[in-house]
Amino acid sequence: MRYLLLFFLFFYFPFQFVGAQTNTKTNILLLYMDDLRPELNCYGKTYIKSPNIDALANEGILFKNAYCNVPVCGASRASMLTGMYPNYERFLNYNTFASKEVPKAISLPRLFKNAGYTTISNGKVYHHLDDNTEDWDEIYRPYAFDSNPQNLSPTDYWQSLWKDYQTTENKNTYLETGNGPAYEKAAVPDSTYIDGLMTQKVLRDLHHLKDSGKPFFLTAGFISNHLPFNAPEKYWDLYDTSSIQHPKNNYAQKNIPEIAKGNYYELRAYNNIPKEGTVDSQTALSLIHGYYATVSYVDALIGKITATLKELDLDKNTVVILVSDHGCLLEEHGEWAKFTNHKLTSHVPMIIKTPKHKKGTVSGLVELVDLYPTLAEMCELETPENQLDGKSFYSLLKSKSKPSKEFVFTKKGNGFTLKTKNFSYTEYINLKTHKTIGKTLFDHQLDPDENQNIAESPKFQKKVIELSTMLHENFSTCISK
Protein backbone atom coordinates (compact mmCIF):
# COMPACT_ATOMS: atom_id res chain seq x y z
CA MET A 1 0.00 0.00 0.00
CA ARG A 2 2.85 2.39 0.88
CA TYR A 3 4.52 1.85 -2.53
CA LEU A 4 1.18 2.32 -4.27
CA LEU A 5 0.70 5.63 -2.50
CA LEU A 6 4.20 6.79 -3.48
CA PHE A 7 3.54 5.81 -7.08
CA PHE A 8 0.30 7.80 -7.05
CA LEU A 9 1.98 10.89 -5.64
CA PHE A 10 4.90 10.66 -8.07
CA PHE A 11 2.60 10.19 -11.07
CA TYR A 12 0.25 13.08 -10.30
CA PHE A 13 2.72 15.43 -8.60
CA PRO A 14 6.07 14.69 -10.25
CA PHE A 15 7.36 18.23 -9.82
CA GLN A 16 7.60 17.54 -6.12
CA PHE A 17 10.15 14.81 -6.72
CA VAL A 18 12.18 15.28 -9.87
CA GLY A 19 13.80 18.40 -11.29
CA ALA A 20 11.89 20.69 -8.95
CA GLN A 21 13.92 23.09 -6.88
CA THR A 22 11.99 25.57 -4.81
CA ASN A 23 13.81 28.74 -3.88
CA THR A 24 12.61 29.97 -0.52
CA LYS A 25 15.22 32.73 -0.25
CA THR A 26 14.69 36.32 -1.36
CA ASN A 27 16.22 37.17 -4.74
CA ILE A 28 17.89 40.49 -5.51
CA LEU A 29 17.62 42.40 -8.80
CA LEU A 30 19.82 45.51 -8.86
CA LEU A 31 19.07 48.09 -11.57
CA TYR A 32 22.24 50.17 -11.38
CA MET A 33 22.05 53.54 -13.12
CA ASP A 34 24.82 55.91 -14.13
CA ASP A 35 24.49 59.71 -13.68
CA LEU A 36 20.72 59.52 -13.13
CA ARG A 37 19.19 62.51 -11.36
CA PRO A 38 16.11 62.11 -9.12
CA GLU A 39 14.10 64.29 -11.47
CA LEU A 40 11.46 61.90 -12.75
CA ASN A 41 7.68 62.04 -12.54
CA CYS A 42 7.78 59.91 -9.41
CA TYR A 43 9.96 62.64 -7.85
CA GLY A 44 7.48 65.36 -8.72
CA LYS A 45 9.00 66.46 -12.03
CA THR A 46 7.10 66.34 -15.31
CA TYR A 47 9.56 67.04 -18.09
CA ILE A 48 11.17 63.57 -18.42
CA LYS A 49 9.16 60.62 -19.72
CA SER A 50 9.93 57.59 -17.56
CA PRO A 51 6.69 55.57 -17.19
CA ASN A 52 8.34 52.29 -16.21
CA ILE A 53 10.52 53.73 -13.46
CA ASP A 54 7.49 55.68 -12.27
CA ALA A 55 5.46 52.44 -12.20
CA LEU A 56 8.19 50.74 -10.16
CA ALA A 57 8.12 53.65 -7.71
CA ASN A 58 4.34 53.47 -7.50
CA GLU A 59 4.56 49.78 -6.58
CA GLY A 60 7.55 50.13 -4.26
CA ILE A 61 9.19 52.47 -1.79
CA LEU A 62 10.66 55.74 -3.05
CA PHE A 63 13.45 57.43 -1.11
CA LYS A 64 13.31 61.20 -1.52
CA ASN A 65 16.58 61.96 0.20
CA ALA A 66 19.15 59.39 -0.86
CA TYR A 67 22.75 60.56 -1.41
CA CYS A 68 25.88 59.04 -2.85
CA ASN A 69 29.11 59.15 -0.88
CA VAL A 70 31.38 59.99 -3.82
CA PRO A 71 30.12 61.80 -6.95
CA VAL A 72 32.42 59.79 -9.24
CA CYS A 73 31.43 56.49 -10.85
CA GLY A 74 34.33 54.19 -9.98
CA ALA A 75 34.72 55.44 -6.44
CA SER A 76 30.98 55.52 -5.75
CA ARG A 77 30.47 51.95 -6.91
CA ALA A 78 33.38 50.65 -4.84
CA SER A 79 32.01 52.50 -1.82
CA MET A 80 28.44 51.24 -2.22
CA LEU A 81 29.41 47.64 -2.97
CA THR A 82 31.69 47.43 0.07
CA GLY A 83 29.53 49.53 2.40
CA MET A 84 32.58 51.66 3.20
CA TYR A 85 33.02 55.44 3.18
CA PRO A 86 35.56 57.16 0.96
CA ASN A 87 38.41 58.77 2.84
CA TYR A 88 41.59 60.74 2.26
CA GLU A 89 43.31 57.78 0.55
CA ARG A 90 40.65 55.41 -0.84
CA PHE A 91 37.80 55.65 -3.34
CA LEU A 92 39.13 58.85 -4.83
CA ASN A 93 38.23 58.78 -8.51
CA TYR A 94 36.87 56.89 -11.50
CA ASN A 95 39.92 54.63 -11.62
CA THR A 96 39.21 53.11 -8.19
CA PHE A 97 39.64 49.36 -7.81
CA ALA A 98 37.98 47.99 -4.69
CA SER A 99 40.08 44.83 -5.02
CA LYS A 100 43.27 46.91 -4.70
CA GLU A 101 42.20 49.57 -2.21
CA VAL A 102 40.28 47.36 0.23
CA PRO A 103 41.42 43.83 -0.71
CA LYS A 104 40.18 42.23 2.52
CA ALA A 105 36.67 43.64 2.22
CA ILE A 106 33.80 41.22 1.54
CA SER A 107 31.71 42.93 -1.09
CA LEU A 108 27.92 42.89 -1.23
CA PRO A 109 27.75 40.42 -4.16
CA ARG A 110 30.43 38.29 -2.50
CA LEU A 111 28.32 38.14 0.67
CA PHE A 112 25.42 36.77 -1.37
CA LYS A 113 27.63 34.39 -3.31
CA ASN A 114 29.00 32.97 -0.06
CA ALA A 115 25.40 32.42 1.05
CA GLY A 116 24.67 30.21 -1.95
CA TYR A 117 23.26 32.79 -4.34
CA THR A 118 24.00 32.82 -8.06
CA THR A 119 25.64 36.21 -8.66
CA ILE A 120 25.71 37.73 -12.14
CA SER A 121 27.28 41.04 -13.15
CA ASN A 122 25.66 42.40 -16.32
CA GLY A 123 26.91 45.68 -17.75
CA LYS A 124 28.54 48.33 -15.63
CA VAL A 125 28.42 47.35 -11.96
CA TYR A 126 31.95 47.87 -10.74
CA HIS A 127 33.47 50.55 -12.94
CA HIS A 128 36.18 48.15 -14.05
CA LEU A 129 35.32 44.80 -15.56
CA ASP A 130 38.22 43.11 -13.78
CA ASP A 131 37.54 44.49 -10.29
CA ASN A 132 36.68 41.78 -7.73
CA THR A 133 35.96 39.20 -10.41
CA GLU A 134 35.61 36.48 -7.75
CA ASP A 135 32.41 38.17 -6.55
CA TRP A 136 30.51 36.78 -9.51
CA ASP A 137 29.54 33.44 -10.99
CA GLU A 138 29.32 35.25 -14.31
CA ILE A 139 30.43 38.61 -15.73
CA TYR A 140 29.03 40.06 -18.95
CA ARG A 141 29.46 43.27 -20.88
CA PRO A 142 28.63 43.62 -24.55
CA TYR A 143 31.75 43.44 -26.75
CA ALA A 144 34.14 42.91 -23.83
CA PHE A 145 34.77 39.23 -24.45
CA ASP A 146 34.59 39.36 -28.23
CA SER A 147 37.75 38.59 -30.14
CA ASN A 148 39.58 41.78 -30.98
CA PRO A 149 42.36 42.62 -33.45
CA GLN A 150 44.40 44.50 -30.85
CA ASN A 151 44.60 41.47 -28.52
CA LEU A 152 43.55 43.68 -25.62
CA SER A 153 42.24 42.36 -22.33
CA PRO A 154 38.43 42.32 -22.04
CA THR A 155 38.53 45.38 -19.79
CA ASP A 156 40.73 47.42 -22.11
CA TYR A 157 38.81 46.29 -25.18
CA TRP A 158 35.50 47.35 -23.65
CA GLN A 159 36.98 50.67 -22.59
CA SER A 160 37.92 51.28 -26.21
CA LEU A 161 34.37 50.62 -27.44
CA TRP A 162 31.94 51.72 -24.73
CA LYS A 163 31.02 55.02 -26.37
CA ASP A 164 29.20 52.85 -28.91
CA TYR A 165 28.37 55.34 -31.68
CA GLN A 166 26.00 53.96 -34.32
CA THR A 167 25.81 56.51 -37.14
CA THR A 168 28.36 55.92 -39.90
CA GLU A 169 29.91 59.36 -39.48
CA ASN A 170 30.34 59.05 -35.72
CA LYS A 171 31.61 55.48 -35.95
CA ASN A 172 34.29 56.47 -38.42
CA THR A 173 35.31 59.50 -36.40
CA TYR A 174 35.58 57.44 -33.23
CA LEU A 175 37.62 54.72 -34.95
CA GLU A 176 39.98 57.28 -36.47
CA THR A 177 40.41 59.63 -33.52
CA GLY A 178 39.23 57.80 -30.41
CA ASN A 179 36.76 60.61 -29.93
CA GLY A 180 33.28 61.64 -30.97
CA PRO A 181 30.38 63.98 -30.17
CA ALA A 182 28.81 64.29 -26.74
CA TYR A 183 25.45 63.00 -28.00
CA GLU A 184 23.98 60.93 -30.83
CA LYS A 185 20.53 60.36 -32.31
CA ALA A 186 20.53 57.16 -34.37
CA ALA A 187 17.72 55.39 -36.23
CA VAL A 188 18.37 52.01 -34.64
CA PRO A 189 16.36 49.47 -32.60
CA ASP A 190 16.56 49.37 -28.81
CA SER A 191 18.77 46.30 -28.95
CA THR A 192 21.55 48.01 -30.92
CA TYR A 193 23.27 50.07 -28.24
CA ILE A 194 25.21 48.47 -25.37
CA ASP A 195 22.39 48.90 -22.86
CA GLY A 196 19.96 47.19 -25.21
CA LEU A 197 22.32 44.24 -25.70
CA MET A 198 22.87 44.03 -21.96
CA THR A 199 19.11 44.02 -21.34
CA GLN A 200 18.65 41.06 -23.66
CA LYS A 201 21.21 39.19 -21.57
CA VAL A 202 19.33 40.06 -18.36
CA LEU A 203 16.10 38.71 -19.86
CA ARG A 204 17.85 35.44 -20.76
CA ASP A 205 19.27 35.26 -17.26
CA LEU A 206 15.83 35.59 -15.69
CA HIS A 207 14.58 32.60 -17.67
CA HIS A 208 17.62 30.51 -16.74
CA LEU A 209 17.43 31.52 -13.09
CA LYS A 210 13.75 30.69 -12.97
CA ASP A 211 14.55 27.17 -14.21
CA SER A 212 17.48 26.73 -11.84
CA GLY A 213 15.44 27.30 -8.72
CA LYS A 214 18.48 28.84 -7.00
CA PRO A 215 18.37 32.24 -5.28
CA PHE A 216 20.07 34.97 -7.26
CA PHE A 217 21.76 38.35 -7.02
CA LEU A 218 21.26 39.65 -10.56
CA THR A 219 22.40 43.04 -11.85
CA ALA A 220 21.58 45.25 -14.81
CA GLY A 221 24.24 47.95 -14.96
CA PHE A 222 23.31 50.62 -17.51
CA ILE A 223 25.97 52.93 -18.95
CA SER A 224 23.33 55.51 -19.80
CA ASN A 225 22.72 58.18 -18.65
CA HIS A 226 26.46 58.74 -18.80
CA LEU A 227 28.07 60.79 -21.56
CA PRO A 228 27.92 60.51 -24.50
CA PHE A 229 24.15 60.90 -24.52
CA ASN A 230 23.47 58.30 -27.22
CA ALA A 231 19.96 56.92 -27.71
CA PRO A 232 17.74 55.57 -30.49
CA GLU A 233 15.97 58.26 -32.47
CA LYS A 234 12.49 57.43 -31.16
CA TYR A 235 13.49 58.49 -27.65
CA TRP A 236 14.78 61.81 -28.87
CA ASP A 237 11.47 62.23 -30.71
CA LEU A 238 9.51 61.85 -27.47
CA TYR A 239 10.51 65.45 -26.73
CA ASP A 240 9.55 68.54 -28.66
CA THR A 241 12.78 70.43 -29.25
CA SER A 242 11.08 73.70 -28.42
CA SER A 243 10.18 72.37 -24.96
CA ILE A 244 13.82 71.86 -23.95
CA GLN A 245 14.96 74.77 -21.80
CA HIS A 246 18.05 75.97 -20.00
CA PRO A 247 17.86 75.64 -16.20
CA LYS A 248 16.68 78.75 -14.42
CA ASN A 249 19.87 78.90 -12.37
CA ASN A 250 22.29 78.79 -15.28
CA TYR A 251 24.67 81.12 -13.48
CA ALA A 252 27.50 80.81 -10.99
CA GLN A 253 26.60 80.31 -7.35
CA LYS A 254 26.83 83.49 -5.33
CA ASN A 255 29.64 83.94 -2.80
CA ILE A 256 31.18 80.63 -3.83
CA PRO A 257 34.89 80.02 -3.19
CA GLU A 258 36.92 79.21 -6.28
CA ILE A 259 37.76 75.73 -5.03
CA ALA A 260 34.06 74.80 -4.92
CA LYS A 261 33.48 75.48 -8.61
CA GLY A 262 33.20 72.49 -10.89
CA ASN A 263 35.58 71.74 -13.73
CA TYR A 264 33.63 69.83 -16.35
CA TYR A 265 36.64 68.36 -18.12
CA GLU A 266 34.66 65.15 -18.70
CA LEU A 267 32.34 66.96 -21.11
CA ARG A 268 35.17 68.89 -22.75
CA ALA A 269 36.72 65.61 -23.90
CA TYR A 270 34.13 65.37 -26.71
CA ASN A 271 34.85 66.84 -30.11
CA ASN A 272 31.80 69.11 -30.36
CA ILE A 273 32.47 70.80 -27.03
CA PRO A 274 34.84 73.79 -26.66
CA LYS A 275 38.01 73.11 -24.69
CA GLU A 276 37.50 76.30 -22.70
CA GLY A 277 34.76 78.84 -22.13
CA THR A 278 31.03 78.19 -21.95
CA VAL A 279 29.01 75.80 -24.09
CA ASP A 280 26.94 77.68 -26.67
CA SER A 281 23.19 77.82 -26.15
CA GLN A 282 22.17 75.41 -28.92
CA THR A 283 24.73 72.78 -27.97
CA ALA A 284 23.65 73.07 -24.35
CA LEU A 285 20.01 72.47 -25.31
CA SER A 286 21.03 69.49 -27.44
CA LEU A 287 22.95 68.04 -24.50
CA ILE A 288 19.93 68.40 -22.22
CA HIS A 289 17.70 66.89 -24.92
CA GLY A 290 20.12 63.98 -25.30
CA TYR A 291 20.17 63.34 -21.56
CA TYR A 292 16.37 63.20 -21.50
CA ALA A 293 16.42 60.77 -24.43
CA THR A 294 18.84 58.43 -22.63
CA VAL A 295 16.61 58.41 -19.54
CA SER A 296 13.59 57.45 -21.64
CA TYR A 297 15.63 54.81 -23.46
CA VAL A 298 16.82 53.15 -20.25
CA ASP A 299 13.32 53.45 -18.84
CA ALA A 300 11.98 51.38 -21.76
CA LEU A 301 14.65 48.74 -21.15
CA ILE A 302 13.79 48.62 -17.45
CA GLY A 303 10.17 48.10 -18.47
CA LYS A 304 11.18 44.97 -20.39
CA ILE A 305 13.06 43.62 -17.38
CA THR A 306 10.30 44.24 -14.84
CA ALA A 307 7.66 42.84 -17.23
CA THR A 308 9.68 39.63 -17.67
CA LEU A 309 10.16 39.38 -13.91
CA LYS A 310 6.38 39.41 -13.51
CA GLU A 311 5.71 37.06 -16.43
CA LEU A 312 8.01 34.48 -14.83
CA ASP A 313 6.30 34.99 -11.46
CA LEU A 314 9.67 35.92 -9.96
CA ASP A 315 8.42 39.24 -8.65
CA LYS A 316 6.75 37.41 -5.76
CA ASN A 317 10.14 36.57 -4.30
CA THR A 318 12.48 39.26 -5.64
CA VAL A 319 13.57 42.58 -4.19
CA VAL A 320 14.09 45.14 -6.98
CA ILE A 321 16.45 48.04 -6.29
CA LEU A 322 16.88 50.98 -8.64
CA VAL A 323 19.68 53.33 -7.70
CA SER A 324 22.23 55.60 -9.36
CA ASP A 325 25.93 55.90 -8.58
CA HIS A 326 25.65 59.72 -8.42
CA GLY A 327 23.83 62.65 -9.97
CA CYS A 328 24.70 65.03 -12.77
CA LEU A 329 24.74 68.74 -13.57
CA LEU A 330 22.98 69.86 -16.76
CA GLU A 331 24.12 73.50 -16.93
CA GLU A 332 22.95 74.37 -13.41
CA HIS A 333 25.40 76.95 -12.03
CA GLY A 334 26.81 76.99 -15.56
CA GLU A 335 28.38 73.57 -14.94
CA TRP A 336 28.12 70.05 -16.36
CA ALA A 337 28.59 66.41 -15.30
CA LYS A 338 29.73 65.57 -11.74
CA PHE A 339 33.00 65.80 -9.74
CA THR A 340 31.59 68.44 -7.37
CA ASN A 341 30.11 68.61 -3.88
CA HIS A 342 26.94 70.21 -5.25
CA LYS A 343 23.62 68.68 -4.29
CA LEU A 344 22.79 67.79 -7.90
CA THR A 345 25.86 65.56 -8.18
CA SER A 346 25.27 63.70 -4.90
CA HIS A 347 21.46 63.48 -4.68
CA VAL A 348 20.38 60.18 -6.27
CA PRO A 349 17.16 58.30 -6.99
CA MET A 350 16.55 55.19 -4.93
CA ILE A 351 13.53 52.92 -5.32
CA ILE A 352 13.10 49.58 -3.58
CA LYS A 353 10.25 47.20 -4.31
CA THR A 354 9.91 44.23 -2.00
CA PRO A 355 7.31 41.45 -1.87
CA LYS A 356 6.81 41.97 1.86
CA HIS A 357 6.52 45.73 2.35
CA LYS A 358 3.79 48.19 1.47
CA LYS A 359 4.50 50.89 -1.06
CA GLY A 360 5.17 54.41 0.10
CA THR A 361 7.65 57.25 0.37
CA VAL A 362 10.57 57.71 2.73
CA SER A 363 11.66 61.29 3.38
CA GLY A 364 14.44 60.45 5.81
CA LEU A 365 18.11 60.67 4.90
CA VAL A 366 19.88 57.57 3.58
CA GLU A 367 23.19 57.12 1.76
CA LEU A 368 24.53 54.51 -0.62
CA VAL A 369 26.76 52.81 1.96
CA ASP A 370 23.54 51.94 3.81
CA LEU A 371 22.32 49.68 1.03
CA TYR A 372 24.75 46.84 1.88
CA PRO A 373 23.63 46.33 5.51
CA THR A 374 19.99 46.87 4.54
CA LEU A 375 19.97 44.08 1.95
CA ALA A 376 21.93 41.83 4.29
CA GLU A 377 19.36 42.32 7.05
CA MET A 378 16.50 41.87 4.62
CA CYS A 379 17.91 38.52 3.47
CA GLU A 380 19.09 37.49 6.94
CA LEU A 381 22.79 37.40 6.02
CA GLU A 382 25.50 38.02 8.60
CA THR A 383 27.63 41.05 7.72
CA PRO A 384 31.44 41.11 8.05
CA GLU A 385 32.82 42.48 11.30
CA ASN A 386 34.55 45.88 11.43
CA GLN A 387 33.94 46.67 7.76
CA LEU A 388 30.66 48.47 7.20
CA ASP A 389 30.30 52.21 7.64
CA GLY A 390 26.71 52.13 6.46
CA LYS A 391 23.70 51.58 8.71
CA SER A 392 20.73 49.44 7.76
CA PHE A 393 17.54 51.33 6.98
CA TYR A 394 15.47 48.15 6.89
CA SER A 395 13.18 49.58 9.59
CA LEU A 396 12.23 52.40 7.18
CA LEU A 397 10.79 49.85 4.77
CA LYS A 398 8.38 48.77 7.47
CA SER A 399 7.65 52.18 8.94
CA LYS A 400 8.22 54.90 6.34
CA SER A 401 8.00 57.82 8.78
CA LYS A 402 10.36 56.36 11.37
CA PRO A 403 13.25 58.71 12.25
CA SER A 404 16.29 58.16 10.05
CA LYS A 405 19.88 59.36 10.05
CA GLU A 406 20.68 62.81 11.37
CA PHE A 407 23.15 63.38 8.54
CA VAL A 408 24.89 61.78 5.56
CA PHE A 409 28.40 62.21 4.18
CA THR A 410 29.81 62.96 0.72
CA LYS A 411 33.44 63.45 -0.27
CA LYS A 412 34.95 64.68 -3.50
CA GLY A 413 38.64 65.54 -3.68
CA ASN A 414 39.37 67.71 -0.68
CA GLY A 415 35.72 68.68 -0.25
CA PHE A 416 33.94 67.02 2.70
CA THR A 417 30.18 67.48 2.90
CA LEU A 418 27.79 66.93 5.79
CA LYS A 419 24.14 66.91 4.72
CA THR A 420 21.44 67.25 7.36
CA LYS A 421 17.70 67.50 6.85
CA ASN A 422 17.82 71.24 6.18
CA PHE A 423 21.45 72.14 5.47
CA SER A 424 24.41 71.11 3.36
CA TYR A 425 27.80 72.11 4.75
CA THR A 426 31.13 71.54 2.99
CA GLU A 427 34.68 72.17 4.12
CA TYR A 428 37.51 72.19 1.61
CA ILE A 429 40.60 71.04 3.46
CA ASN A 430 44.27 71.10 2.50
CA LEU A 431 45.09 67.43 3.07
CA LYS A 432 48.76 68.19 3.80
CA THR A 433 48.35 71.01 6.32
CA HIS A 434 44.82 69.96 7.44
CA LYS A 435 43.74 73.60 7.24
CA THR A 436 40.33 74.60 5.94
CA ILE A 437 40.73 76.61 2.72
CA GLY A 438 37.07 77.12 1.81
CA LYS A 439 33.53 76.60 3.10
CA THR A 440 30.02 76.45 1.72
CA LEU A 441 26.71 76.35 3.52
CA PHE A 442 23.33 76.05 1.83
CA ASP A 443 19.94 76.23 3.47
CA HIS A 444 17.92 73.61 1.60
CA GLN A 445 14.62 74.92 2.97
CA LEU A 446 15.14 78.42 1.61
CA ASP A 447 17.56 77.60 -1.20
CA PRO A 448 17.04 73.98 -2.40
CA ASP A 449 18.94 74.67 -5.64
CA GLU A 450 22.04 75.90 -3.79
CA ASN A 451 22.28 79.23 -5.55
CA GLN A 452 23.82 81.22 -2.68
CA ASN A 453 26.55 80.23 -0.28
CA ILE A 454 25.81 81.57 3.21
CA ALA A 455 28.87 80.18 5.02
CA GLU A 456 30.23 83.69 5.60
CA SER A 457 26.91 85.23 6.60
CA PRO A 458 27.01 86.50 10.22
CA LYS A 459 23.48 85.16 10.67
CA PHE A 460 24.66 81.57 10.13
CA GLN A 461 27.97 81.47 12.01
CA LYS A 462 26.50 79.44 14.85
CA LYS A 463 25.21 76.90 12.32
CA VAL A 464 28.62 76.75 10.61
CA ILE A 465 30.33 75.98 13.93
CA GLU A 466 27.71 73.37 14.78
CA LEU A 467 28.00 71.56 11.44
CA SER A 468 31.79 71.82 11.35
CA THR A 469 31.94 70.19 14.77
CA MET A 470 29.61 67.41 13.63
CA LEU A 471 31.69 66.84 10.50
CA HIS A 472 34.99 66.51 12.35
CA GLU A 473 33.61 64.50 15.27
CA ASN A 474 31.91 61.93 13.06
CA PHE A 475 34.24 61.74 10.04
CA SER A 476 37.72 62.48 11.38
CA THR A 477 39.05 59.17 10.02
CA CYS A 478 37.75 60.07 6.55
CA ILE A 479 39.41 63.49 6.61
CA SER A 480 42.90 62.59 7.84
CA LYS A 481 45.03 59.89 9.44
PyMOL commands that set and color helices and strands:
alter all, ss='L'
color gray80, all
select helices_A, chain A and resi 2-12+14-16+41-43+51-59+73-82+98-101+108-114+133-135+154-159+168-177+194-212+233-236+241-243+258-260+265-268+281-311+315-317+332-334+343-346+368-378+394-398+458-479
alter helices_A, ss='H'
color red, helices_A
select strands_A, chain A and resi 27-33+61-67+118-122+138-140+183-186+216-221+229-232+318-324+329-330+336-337+347-353+360-367+407-412+415-420+423-429+436-443
alter strands_A, ss='S'
color yellow, strands_A
deselect
rebuild
show_as cartoon
